């Protein structure tokens, strides 16, 4: 059965992604975890992410995320999960050093909780809300974008059978263009901002 990649399908896809792309703060595990449980949890919740022990340990060693709690068998807390979830959203856009710079804006020294400007909890809840609003904004903008794509398609001398295919191609190009601009803007802001 062939999928119909019309605007309703794209909107449904965005709504589905909105629901499954993040976890509410209340749904994060309330108990501390072993590293293996952290890996299983993240890979289960974020199917496209491939977290491994080495990845988490490297982020800890390079002080991107907080060290596990000393003396506890289950040394990974809700804060670690928050850091790793945020990190999983940043990894496609930013280098490790850039992610560290972003975290330093709100948390200064990642292993010193006393110098945090924001709490990890309020940061995470804010991120989830912004992400939901971004998907909602995308759904509204997609209505306008569909009209624009129809206009562009009229500029080409296309066979009727190729119109939907080219519309999807232009939609993908549009999303790539937006993602590219956003990525470059994020990197420039992070790299140019100097903390004093």
Buried (B, 14 or more C-beta within 10 A) or exposed (E): EEEEBEBEEBBEEBBEEBEEBBBEBEEBBEEBBBBEBBBEBBBEBBEEBEBEEEBBEEBBEEBBBBEBBEEEEBBBBBBBBBBBBBBBBBBEBBEBEBBBBBBBEEBBEBEEEEEBEEBBEEBBBEBBEEBBEEBEEBBEEBEEBBEEBEEBBEEEEBEEEEBBEBBBEBBEEBBEEEEEEEEEEBBEEBEEEEEE
